[in-house]
Amino acid sequence: MRWVAWVSAVKPAVSLIRALSLRVGMAEGRVTVNIILVSEKLPKAWTITLGWPHLAGSVVLMLTLVLTLAGALNYGILRFAAELNIPYVKDMLVSIHQQQQEKNQSYLQDNLNAMAVRLGQMQAQLLRLDTLGERLARLAGFKPQDLMFNEVPGRGGAISSVPSQNLSLGDFTSQIDLLTRQLEDRGDKLGLLESMFTLESARKKLTPTKLPVEGGWYSSNYGWRIDPFTGQRAFHEGIDFMAEEGTPIHAAAAGVVVYSGFHPQYGNMIEVDHGNDLISRYAHAARRLVKVGDVVLRGSRIADVGRTGRATGAHLHFEVRQRGAARNPAQFLQLPG
């Protein structure tokens, strides 16, 4: 009681001193607070001077303490909400849990949708690779069923001593990306290989390599010989195939008929243009089965063996010309394909 009474007694003096201090601080451009402590146990009065930094620090410290206490109180309420059995807090926790579940579900669904799109792309690429493989098998002379494109490759092995690991979502996505790039690379390479096979197949089909007469045999080769009519040495520009009259004559390669008519020396004659400046000629036919402009396939029947024109008997005179010059047909007929 003595302390309180004394403080009451000295309150005006303290106020007076504080006012004087404030006025002095403002005059010097500073704000200060002086606190004077007087006690019987103290030999003299203590004076505490607080400047602006001290005041700001005190305010920050008080705010920090308030926020810390509020956070601790909130954590405690949430931590022991189930034991406290507070309906409002329980409802709030359930709502937060549901929101988090919905967020996780939405994230997983978005990832599943993205992976489903990638899966559809990979399935389309695999279908394209299967189709390419079947075409390449046919071009290479294989049967598609021999290579089993539609079956899953056999895989297996013993259980490893190294423990297995589950794939994370990131690992799974990386594996899908890698597999997609590999499929695209294989598809491009197979497409290039198919183009090469197709060009090679087309080249073979357009090169006169098929025998024009089945079962015929050479009666006169390409080159110099004794002319059967004059007995003089003359150059024979083709090959003669002995065959019975009426034997089918087949196109040695695919092409377009550029001549079909009667020639004074060759008799009934047909010429087929195969491209690349290659033309095959079929002479002395009994009858012609194609006309100019017809497109013929390799092995198509275009005429029948005869003895028209300058001929001593039934046979086929077969020539191959490149850029208008006669070439040895045997060089083409001996080629594969």
ZAMARGU-4260 file (C-alpha; in steps of 0.2 Angstrom, whole numbers, plus 5000, padded with zeros to 4 digits):
<rodrens>
0) 5000/5000/5000 | 5014/5012/5004 | 5021/5009/4986 | 5005/5013/4978 | 5002/5028/4989
5) 5019/5034/4985 | 5017/5032/4966 | 5001/5041/4968 | 5010/5055/4976 | 5024/5056/4964
10) 5013/5053/4949 | 5012/5072/4944 | 5031/5073/4946 | 5034/5058/4935 | 5022/5065/4922
15) 5031/5081/4923 | 5048/5073/4920 | 5041/5062/4906 | 5033/5077/4897 | 5050/5086/4898
20) 5059/5071/4891 | 5046/5069/4876 | 5048/5088/4873 | 5067/5086/4873 | 5066/5071/4862
25) 5055/5079/4849 | 5066/5094/4849 | 5081/5083/4844 | 5071/5073/4831 | 5069/5057/4842
30) 5055/5049/4852 | 5060/5042/4869 | 5051/5036/4885 | 5059/5038/4902 | 5054/5026/4916
35) 5059/5030/4934 | 5059/5016/4947 | 5059/5021/4965 | 5060/5008/4979 | 5066/5007/4997
40) 5077/4993/4993 | 5086/5003/4980 | 5099/5016/4985 | 5094/5028/4972 | 5081/5029/4958
45) 5083/5019/4942 | 5080/5028/4926 | 5076/5017/4910 | 5076/5026/4893 | 5067/5017/4879
50) 5070/5023/4861 | 5061/5020/4845 | 5070/5003/4841 | 5066/4997/4859 | 5048/5001/4856
55) 5047/4993/4839 | 5056/4977/4846 | 5044/4976/4860 | 5029/4977/4848 | 5036/4964/4837
60) 5040/4953/4852 | 5022/4954/4858 | 5015/4950/4841 | 5026/4935/4839 | 5021/4929/4856
65) 5002/4931/4852 | 5004/4922/4835 | 5014/4908/4843 | 5001/4906/4857 | 4987/4906/4844
70) 4996/4893/4833 | 4999/4882/4848 | 4981/4883/4853 | 4975/4879/4836 | 4987/4864/4834
75) 4981/4858/4851 | 4963/4859/4847 | 4965/4850/4830 | 4977/4837/4837 | 4965/4832/4851
80) 4949/4836/4842 | 4944/4818/4841 | 4946/4816/4860 | 4938/4832/4864 | 4923/4827/4853
85) 4919/4845/4848 | 4906/4844/4834 | 4911/4860/4825 | 4930/4855/4825 | 4926/4838/4819
90) 4915/4845/4805 | 4929/4856/4800 | 4942/4842/4800 | 4930/4831/4789 | 4928/4845/4777
95) 4947/4848/4775 | 4950/4829/4773 | 4936/4828/4759 | 4944/4843/4750 | 4961/4835/4751
100) 4954/4819/4744 | 4945/4828/4730 | 4961/4837/4726 | 4971/4821/4725 | 4957/4812/4715
105) 4957/4826/4703 | 4976/4825/4701 | 4976/4807/4699 | 4962/4808/4686 | 4971/4821/4676
110) 4986/4810/4676 | 4976/4794/4671 | 4968/4804/4657 | 4985/4810/4650 | 4992/4792/4651
115) 4976/4785/4642 | 4979/4797/4628 | 4997/4791/4627 | 4992/4773/4628 | 4980/4776/4613
120) 4994/4784/4603 | 5005/4769/4607 | 4992/4757/4602 | 4990/4766/4585 | 5009/4765/4583
125) 5009/4747/4587 | 4995/4744/4574 | 5005/4753/4561 | 5021/4743/4565 | 5011/4727/4563
130) 5004/4732/4546 | 5022/4737/4541 | 5029/4721/4547 | 5016/4711/4537 | 5019/4721/4521
135) 5038/4719/4523 | 5036/4700/4526 | 5026/4699/4510 | 5039/4709/4501 | 5053/4698/4508
140) 5044/4682/4504 | 5039/4677/4521 | 5021/4673/4527 | 5015/4685/4540 | 5008/4671/4551
145) 5026/4664/4552 | 5032/4680/4561 | 5017/4680/4573 | 5014/4699/4573 | 4998/4698/4583
150) 5005/4688/4597 | 5014/4694/4613 | 5032/4689/4613 | 5037/4676/4625 | 5046/4682/4640
155) 5052/4675/4657 | 5066/4671/4669 | 5070/4666/4686 | 5066/4677/4701 | 5080/4688/4705
160) 5089/4690/4722 | 5088/4709/4721 | 5071/4715/4729 | 5058/4722/4717 | 5053/4740/4717
165) 5037/4748/4714 | 5036/4761/4699 | 5032/4779/4705 | 5021/4789/4694 | 5036/4799/4688
170) 5045/4783/4683 | 5030/4776/4674 | 5028/4792/4664 | 5046/4792/4659 | 5045/4774/4654
175) 5030/4778/4643 | 5039/4793/4635 | 5054/4782/4631 | 5044/4768/4624 | 5034/4781/4613
180) 5051/4788/4606 | 5057/4770/4603 | 5041/4766/4594 | 5042/4781/4583 | 5060/4777/4579
185) 5056/4759/4574 | 5041/4765/4564 | 5052/4777/4554 | 5065/4764/4551 | 5053/4751/4545
190) 5044/4764/4534 | 5061/4768/4526 | 5064/4749/4524 | 5047/4747/4516 | 5050/4760/4504
195) 5067/4752/4499 | 5058/4735/4497 | 5044/4743/4487 | 5056/4751/4475 | 5066/4735/4473
200) 5050/4725/4470 | 5044/4738/4457 | 5061/4738/4449 | 5060/4719/4448 | 5042/4719/4441
205) 5047/4732/4428 | 5063/4723/4423 | 5060/4709/4409 | 5066/4694/4419 | 5052/4682/4417
210) 5053/4669/4402 | 5041/4674/4389 | 5037/4656/4384 | 5035/4642/4397 | 5045/4626/4392
215) 5053/4634/4377 | 5071/4631/4372 | 5084/4642/4363 | 5085/4639/4345 | 5096/4654/4341
220) 5105/4665/4353 | 5110/4683/4354 | 5125/4688/4343 | 5133/4684/4327 | 5126/4669/4317
225) 5123/4662/4300 | 5107/4669/4293 | 5095/4655/4288 | 5088/4664/4273 | 5104/4671/4265
230) 5118/4660/4272 | 5128/4675/4277 | 5135/4680/4293 | 5123/4692/4302 | 5120/4699/4319
235) 5105/4692/4328 | 5098/4705/4340 | 5087/4693/4351 | 5084/4676/4357 | 5073/4663/4348
240) 5062/4651/4358 | 5056/4635/4350 | 5038/4631/4354 | 5023/4624/4346 | 5011/4636/4337
245) 4998/4643/4349 | 5009/4642/4364 | 5005/4657/4376 | 5017/4672/4375 | 5019/4681/4392
250) 5025/4698/4396 | 5042/4697/4403 | 5039/4712/4415 | 5025/4724/4418 | 5023/4739/4407
255) 5013/4748/4394 | 5010/4742/4376 | 5018/4754/4364 | 5016/4744/4348 | 5004/4730/4342
260) 5004/4727/4323 | 5011/4718/4308 | 5029/4721/4303 | 5036/4715/4286 | 5050/4705/4294
265) 5044/4702/4312 | 5026/4698/4307 | 5014/4700/4321 | 5024/4710/4334 | 5021/4718/4351
270) 5032/4730/4360 | 5030/4734/4379 | 5038/4749/4387 | 5044/4745/4405 | 5051/4762/4409
275) 5069/4766/4412 | 5071/4766/4393 | 5068/4747/4393 | 5057/4739/4379 | 5054/4721/4376
280) 5049/4715/4359 | 5039/4699/4354 | 5039/4694/4336 | 5032/4681/4324 | 5016/4679/4334
285) 5001/4669/4327 | 4989/4682/4335 | 4990/4697/4346 | 4980/4699/4362 | 4983/4717/4367
290) 4983/4734/4359 | 4992/4750/4360 | 4990/4758/4377 | 4985/4743/4387 | 4994/4740/4404
295) 5000/4723/4406 | 5007/4714/4421 | 5022/4703/4423 | 5017/4686/4416 | 5001/4692/4407
300) 4997/4683/4391 | 4999/4695/4377 | 5000/4684/4361 | 5002/4666/4355 | 5017/4658/4346
305) 5017/4658/4327 | 5027/4659/4312 | 5022/4675/4304 | 5034/4687/4295 | 5052/4681/4291
310) 5053/4665/4300 | 5057/4647/4295 | 5045/4639/4308 | 5035/4642/4323 | 5045/4651/4337
315) 5046/4667/4347 | 5059/4680/4343 | 5062/4690/4359 | 5072/4706/4361 | 5076/4718/4375
320) 5081/4736/4369 | 5088/4750/4380 | 5088/4767/4373 | 5084/4760/4356 | 5099/4748/4356
325) 5098/4729/4357 | 5104/4721/4373 | 5107/4703/4376 | 5090/4696/4384 | 5099/4682/4393
330) 5107/4695/4404 | 5090/4700/4410 | 5082/4683/4410 | 5096/4676/4422 | 5092/4690/4435
335) 5083/4685/4450 | 5064/4690/4452
</rodrens>
